[in-house]
């Protein structure tokens, strides 16, 4: 029996170390395998070639702060402005350019009923749309704005890049339109 305890304890120790290391935040200069890490300009603008990671962090931070689901995002100087639906209300959350700090938030007007219904029905989230769009257009252009938009009866995430490119991602299934 003692011969099986040692390997079991060794495996438990190893799995604990691996689990704890997975919880440790990456350093600022960490890069993904085959990637080049987050890229920002001197103004803090996030380049699309960071695979949308910073913008996804911005969205997650805003949603956690407001307690709802993000449906619009735009770059505003050195911060991001994220509109989050909370019940039938809209909360405007201002997040630092690195995505980790909420600078301010305020309860805005009520959310449009059609837009709220489309958001509730959407399978693809705003963060998913950012990931999909940045995969389609890696490198060069910066993400400028994302919003849920209806065109000809179809709801889609409209992802606008700084160079004028717009990527429409279906809210229903994540397909690029």
Secondary structure, 3 states (H helix, E strand, C coil): CHHHHHHHHHHHHHHHHHHHHHHCCCCCCCCCCCCCCCCECCCCCEEHHHCCHHHHHHHHHHHHHHCCEEEEEEEECCEEEEEEEECCEEEEEEEECCCCCEEEEEEEEECCHHHHHHHHHCCCCHHHHHHHHHHHCCCCCEEEEEEEEEECCEEEEEEEECCCCEEEEECCCCCEC
